[in-house]
Structures are given as C-alpha cells and as structure tokens.
C-alpha cells in the first residue's frame, strides 16, 4: 500500500499513532523519515510515512526496527509427524525458485546435488520448458499450496540460491537496504542445524560435504514456537499490552538530560550493562535492565553486531545510549561530539576521534552500516522460540 492510498483511507492526523502497517519486506527508519529520505536518496513508493518504525508489522523479523507480527503455521500431532517421517524420501531435494532466471548460472551447483539426490523444482512456464532448468530436474510447475507442502514434506533437503538486495531486481524500490546473504536469514539465525543448513553453493567442496551430512542426518518435523497459534497470540498480546505510540517522544533523547548514563562497563570490559543499583525506567518496554550495549566494528550494522553476541538489537533502547557518557564508559575517546540527523548515529568515526549523537528519534535504527563508523548498538536477550520478546518481557 502506498502512502497516498493509506493517507486517503486513514488521514494521518492525531490518530496516526494508532495505525499498524502490515509490511512484507520491513521498513527501515532511513526510508520512513520523509525529510531524511528525500535528502539522502531513500525515497521509495512504500516509505516516508514518518511513523514510529515499530508500527510496521512484519511476517519475519527482517529488522528489529519493526515489530515482528509473524503468522500461524499448521501444527502437526505426533501421528502426522510420524507419517511424514515414514514417507520421507532419502534422496530427494526440492529447489525453490519459481522464476527461470533464478536458475541461470547454477549448473555446477545443481550437478553436484544431482549426484546424490533426485531434484524437484516448481518453475513456472507457459508452453516450453525454460532452458535455464536442467533436464535432470523434475519440474512440477507452479503448485497449489497444499501440493507444494506435500512435495516439501517428502524431500530430504531444500536449497535455494541466495541473492543480495543490492543486486537483484526483486528488491529494487523496497524500503530496505539490507543485504540478504542467505535465502532465509531468519531460518539461518534462529533455527539453524540440523533443520537449516546454510552453505556457499559456489564452494563445491563445502556444498558437497553439506549434502552428504544432510543425507546422514535424521531430523524430526519442527515448527518454531513463535509460528504456532499460541506463540503468535502471546506476542500480539504483549504488543497490545505494552506498545503505546501515542505518547509523544521527547524532542531531545533521554540520554541528553543527564550528565551520566545508567550504565557500567561489564567486568570483561567489552560492553555496557544497566547498573544493578539503578532501577529500570518506569513504563519502559522491553524493561531497560535487559539492555546490553556494544560498539560495533566498522561497517557492521547493529542488527549483526548483536547477533554476534547471541542477542538481538532493540531500537527502543537507543535513547538511553544517546549520550557522550556512554562513549566514555566504553573508553572511546571523543575529541569532539556532534548532534546530527543520521540513521547510523550514535556512532564513532575514526580517524578524527569524532562521536556523533542522534538528533532525530525516528531515525534510531538497528539497520544500516558504513565502514566510516563504529555504531553504538543496544542489544537485549530473547526467549527461545520467541525472538520478539525479551526474557523478562512477559
């Protein structure tokens, strides 16, 4: 839905804080802020609504800047799970790629897979089989969802050639700059082996080793808790109870009002933690005592920097870090400190020993990176199988 359309259906006046936008791809703050997007080349047909980024609700946790709504997947009972295991083919793989162009240039990868497994595909074509799809692939054409699910349940493994959002037409014009290094980052980061294997299909030895390992691995059907009916209801209930976008944010972030931040340097001196002798901020959700702050490496987004430590980025915590004292606690030497409107701030720039603080609260962003900056990143823990909620969020 484009901005003009939503403005007609819902006049973006005083009730704009009550709007929730179902967003397939996710909307990063740089694309959401109209003035900033216009000045810095981030305008798209889907962006610049000037909403709180958490008002965008996504099907997968693409960026922690948005709210992960998700959806409900079918839950199987033990009998159904056993039936799937009994009907599992030992040497069958489904390669997901509906467009013929996705298969182009993947001949070497497919030939290795064909040595060990019978390959099935669901490539759409009207009359003549696309030349990009090798003859050894058993193509079913586009399948209705129930038939496609049955095909997947028979397969031992599934592979999809990955693409980058920077080099693929499919992502052009979407309100995101994230680089997609695997077919499904959520499955890679939050499910993982043995259910999800992420391999470089350009590395023949690595790929062939993964195929052999998969063939020798017994895996039970698995559904993440957050995609069950109970998991989704739990998450949505927490949002309804705690998210309030109608409270006007302070024009100057909270970190600027005090001379000191409520953080202490962790014993191993790698990151900041909320001081034990300071209570969590009243009404803050997620609770502020779950905050951990790291200075990311140059060129590293906060989304990735937090995942490196087994945590997730929490954009609502940025205001508490947005102070010079946070840099000082991390022993970062700031020769100068500037307040500017930039989606990568707060951040440290070297050379120059310059510290930058965020001037516009709507631009606090977990997404985004530049080799020029080391970003100051707010992270938190999460419940196993419920990445949207911290361990003390319920």
N, C-alpha and C positions, 0 to 999 in steps of 0.2 A: 504494500500500500504506500503510495507516495504522499508527500507532505500536503500537497494541495487537496488530495482526496480526504485525508484524515482531518484537515482543517475544516473542510465542508461538513463532514459528519460530526466532528467534535470541535467546536470553536475552542481554540487553545487559550482560554482566558483563565479565570481564577480556579477552574476545575481541572486544569491541565495536570495537577499533581495526582489526580485520581485515575488517570489513564494508564493502562498497561498495554504494551505493544507486543504481539506475538511475532517473534523475529527469527526467521530461519537461520540466517548467517551470523547474527550478532551485530551490534553497532558499537564501534569503539568511540570513546569520547572525542577524539580529534574530528570525527565525521559528524558528531552530534551537535557540536557548538557552531552555530551558524556563522558568526563573525570570524572565528578562528578557521573554520573550514574554507571560507571564502578567501581569506588572506593567504592561506598556506596550501591551497590546491587539494583539499579533502572533500570538496562538494561532490555529491552523487545524488541520484534520484531518490535514494532512500534515507538520506541523512539530514543533518542540520535542523532538528526539531527542538533543540535546547531543553530536552527533558533530563531528569536525573537518569544517568545510564542504567541504573538498577530497574528503571521502569520498562526496559526492554527484556522480554522473557524468551529464552531460547530453548530449543529442543535438546541441545547438547551444551555442556559447559565450554563453549568456544573461548570465551574470555570472561574472567571473574568480574569484569566491569559491569556485566549484565546479570540478571537473575536467571538461574538455571531452572526452568519450569519442567522440562522433560516430557515424558508421555508414559503411558502404561502399555507394557508388552504382555503377551499371553503367558500365564504361569502354568506349568505342567505338573501334574501329580506324579507320584513315583511310578505308577503303571505306564504312563505316557513316556516318561523318561527312559524306562527300560525298553519300551518298544522302539524308540529312536536308536538306542544303543544296539539293539538286536538287528536293526535294518541298516546299520551304518556300513557303507562300502569301504573296504580297506584301502582302495587305490583310486579314489575319485576326488577330484578337486573342481570347485566352481570358481571361475574367474569372473568377477563382477565388473562389467564395463559395457553399458548399453549402446554407446556410440562406437562405430567402427574406427574413428580416428584415435580413440584411446588405445587401440591395439597396435597402432603403427609403431614400428621400431622395437617391438618387444619380442621379436622372433627367437632370439637367443635364450631369453628367459623362459619362454613357452616351451622351447625344445628340451630344455633341462627338465622342466616339470613333466613333460610328456614321456620321458624315460621311465618315470616311476608311477605316474598316475594317468587315469583317463580324465581328460579335461572337458568340462562342460561350460558353455557360455550362454548369455541371453542378449545377443546383439540384435538390434532392430534393423531390418531391411525390408524393402517392399517387394522386389522381384528377384534380383540377382545377389547371390551371396557376396559380401564385401571381400575384396582381395586381401585386405589387412588381416582377416581372420584365417589362420592356417587351416588347411583341410583336415588335420587330425583333431580339431576342436569340434565337439558335438554341440552345435548351436541350436537352442530351443526358441530363439526369437524372444520378443517381449512376452513375459508370462504374467498372468493374474497373480496377485499377492499370495493366495493360498498355495498355488502350484509352485511358485518360487520358493516359498518356505519349505515345502516338501523336498525340493531339489537340494536346498542347503542342508537339510537335516540328514540327507544321505551322504553328504560329502565328508571326507576326512579333513580337508583343509580348504581354505578360501584365500585367494590372493587378489589384490587389486594394485595395479601400477600407480604409485603416488605422483601427485602433481604439486607444484608450488603456486600459491596465489599470485605470485609475481610474473608467472609465465604462462598462465592458462586463461583462455578467453572466458571460461565458465565463471571465474571470479571477478571479471572486469566490471567496474561500476558498483560493486557491493561495498557497503560501508565498513570495510575492514582492510588492514594491510598485513594481516598475519601470514606468515609463511607456513604452509602445510607440508611438513616433511614426511608424513606418512598418510596412508589412506584414511585413517581414523584416529586422530590424536587422543580422543577420549578413551577408546579401547586400548590404545598403546599405553597410556599413562596410568589409567585407573583399573584396568582389568589385567592385562599382561599375560605372561605364560602361566599355565600351558594352553589357555584358551585363545590367546592372541600372540602371534609371533610377528615381529616387525624386522624385516630383513632388507638389505640393499640388493635389489634384483639385478643391479649392474655388476655386482661382485659374484661371479659364478660359483666360486668355492663356498662362500658364505651361504648362498642361496641353496645349493645342493645339499650342504650339511644340514640346513634347517628342514628341508624336505624329508631327509632320512630320519631326522629326530622326530618329526611330526608323525611319520608313519609308525614309529615305535612307541608312541605315546597314547595311553588310554585316557580319554577326557570325558567326564560326565557333562550333560547339558547344564548350562549355567546362565542365570539371569541376575544381573546386579540388583540389589535391594532397591536402589533408587528408581528402577524402572518397573517395580511391582506396583500394584494398586495402593498398598499400604505405604510404600516408600514415597510415592508421589503425593498422596494425601498428607503425610507427615510434613513434607517440605512446603507444600502450599499453605498448610495451616500455620506453619512458622512464619511465612511471609505475611499472611493476613494479620497475625498477632503482633508482629514486630516492625514491619516496614511502614514508615509514615513519611511520604514525600511532600506532605502539605506543611511541614514545619520549615519555615524559611531559614536557609543556611546563613550563618554569619558572613557578612561581606569580607571579613578578614578571617582566615582559618584559625581554629582554636590555638594552634601551636604558637601563634604570634602574640597571644595575650599574656603569656607568662615568660619570665626570664629563663625558666628551666623546663625541660620536658620531664614527663613522669617515668623516664626510662633509666635503666642501669646497664652497664656493659656486662655481658654474660661472663661467667668465670673463665671461659676459654678465649675471651676477647674477640670473638668472631662476629657477634651480633648484639643487638639491644633487646632487652626484655622489660616488660612492665614491672616496675618496682613493687616488691611484695608489701611494702609499708604504705602504698598508695592504693586506695580503693578504685575499682572500675568506675568509669564515668557513668553516672546515673542515667538510665534510659538508653544507653548505647547498646546497639545490637549489630553484629555479634559483641559479646562482652569484651571490653578492651584488655582484660588481663590475658586473653588468648593471643595477643599481638606479639610477634617477633619481627625484628627489622634487620635487614641485611643491606649492605652496599654491594650492588651487583657489579659484575665485571663489565668493562667497556663493551658496548654492543650487545648486551644481554637485557632482554625485557624482564620486567618484574614477574610476569607470568612464569617464565622459565626459571628465573633465579629462585623463586620459592619452591618450585617443583624439584629443583636440585637438592633441596633440603627436606624433601618429603612433606612439604606444606603447600598451601595454595595462597595466592595473592588475595588480599582483602582490601579493595579500593576504599571502603568506608573508613578505614584506619589512616588513610593518608593525612588528614588534617592534623592528627596528633604528632606526626613526624615532621610536619612542615615548619621547622624552626632551625635556627642556626645551632641551637644547643644539641639537637640530635646528631648533627655532623661532628660537633666537638666530642660528644660521648663516644662516637665511633673512632675518635682520634684522627679525624680528617681535617687537615689544615686549610682553613678558608682564608685566603688572603683578601678576598672581597666577597660580599654577599649581595645578590640582586633578587628583587621580586619581579617576575615576568610571567606572561601568559604563554605557557608552552606545555604540551601534553606529556613531555618527558620529565617534567620537574615535580618534586625536588630531585636535584641531581648535582653531581660534582664533575667539573670539567678540568682535565689536565692535558697539556700544560696550561699554566695560568693560575692554578690553585683557586679556581672560582667556584663558589657554591651558589646554586640557583634555587629559589623557593617559588612555590606556585601561587600566582596571583588570582587565578580563576578556579573556584571549587569544582565547576562542572568539567574541568579538564584533568582532574586527577585520574590517572589511567594506569592500569596494570599492563596494558598492551603498549607496544612501541619500544624501539631501541635505536641507538646510534652509537657508533664507535667513538664519538666525541665525548660521550657521557658515561659516568657510573651512576646509575639510578639508585635512589634511596627507596627500598621496597618494603612495604608492610605485608607480612605473611601471618597465617594462622594455621592451626591444626584442623582436621576434619574427621567426621565419623566415617568409619569403614563402610563403604557402600552408600554413602550419603555425602558427597563432596560439597554440597551447598551449605552444609551445617557444620559448625564447629562442635567440639566435644562437649562444650557447656552451653550450646545454643538452645537446647530443649528444656 
